[in-house]
Amino acid sequence: MDYKGTFPLAWFNTLPTPFYYYDLDILRTSLELLRKEADTNRIEVHYAVKANANPRILSLIQAYGFGADCVSGGELQAAFQAGFPASRVVFAGVGKADWEIDLGLEADIFCFNVESAAELEVIDQRAAELGKKARVALRINPNVQADTHHYITTGLSENKFGIHLQSLDEVLDLCLSLQHIELIGLHFHIGSQITEMDNFAGLCARVNEIQNHLDQRQLSVQHINLGGGLGIDYHHPSKLPVPDFSTYIQTIRNMLVLRPGQSLHIEPGRSVVAQCGSLISRVLYVKKGLQKEFAILDAGMTELIRPALYQAYHKIENISSEEPEQKYDVVGPICESSDSFGKQVVLNKTQRGDLIAIRSAGAYAEIMASNYNLRPKAPSYFSDDMKR
Ligand SMILES: *Cc1c(COP(=O)(O)O)cnc(C)c1O
């Protein structure tokens, strides 16, 4: 069935635009499936807060018993506020400030995912100061390919992320020498919006090699964390509202060789929340260009920056119109040429006032909003609150 017809149009017509709309039934279905797969395969899931930190979304995810993966002090605070227990919180990021490290230490979070020797030394110092011992996992840059946009691949040696394989031994030695550091795991994250399972298989093969190397050094860790990155189908948001967690987890399970007693962790972000959200906006004007027509929306790159930032595709629908289809360049009102949601988009014939849904906007949309052009922050609405 076409999801377009399921938007609560009568309710939407009473709301000022633009706004984010979250279908919490889709989110709950995704979370139930992920819970089931994680339990069956004994995987610990840390939701990547950076994909969407809306408090309602965070508390719902927390209620399913998942942990949180944070990349800043602000995200740590948001995770704690939403009820994630510190014992299930991991803290990654290539540039952690002292106050952020202190926040993690004081809360006694499960693990710092450490990205450099320099950071390791600072965490050791801060932990000494606070009378704590920091549990850490080394984030290793595995130098494996992820077939995704080059801005969102992170696991190649040219990227700024993680510890290079060449310096691993040195950093391991450092870990062992520091008094206030406890090495508990290895951490990886190769990028985002990855739909080729081969990429995850490649990562697992590399992890196996690294574990063999640790064996040779007679070292072992309790935790292997493979990060996030599972992609979604932006072209068919209605066909696949719930991602295929099962194939993803089976790929990992088939490839990865764990040591006895080792536990496996993942950090999905996008795949959990992307399909439950849409950005809803109104057409302000239809403008005839020389060769084409523009649909000018009241939402722009300030509400959803992915198309401007990564040339990302989002499905766009005119949910007010059933008229014959026509092509439009769909653009926002911001004073930037890159403020465009799509060129030559097929929409039902569009006029001023029509409601436009930009789909798959649950991840990396609201959280990346800015107030450029001094635009106010767009509100969010939830299916559970629908006025019937
Ligand atoms: C961004 C990020 C994630 C989540 O990535 P998704 O592609 O949204 O699943 C997980 N772990 C780390 C370390 C990240 O930086």
The ligand as a Gaussian input file, in Angstrom:
#p B3LYP/6-31G(d) Opt

LIG

0 1
 C       27.757000       7.974000      13.237000
 C       28.228000       6.859000      14.032000
 C       27.419000       5.734000      14.199000
 C       26.067000       5.578000      13.557000
 O       26.129000       5.504000      12.166000
 P       24.815000       5.177000      11.320000
 O       25.300000       5.189000       9.922000
 O       23.828000       6.265000      11.594000
 O       24.315000       3.847000      11.745000
 C       27.898000       4.708000      14.987000
 N       29.118000       4.786000      15.588000
 C       29.916000       5.867000      15.449000
 C       31.213000       5.878000      16.129000
 C       29.507000       6.927000      14.670000
 O       30.302000       7.977000      14.518000

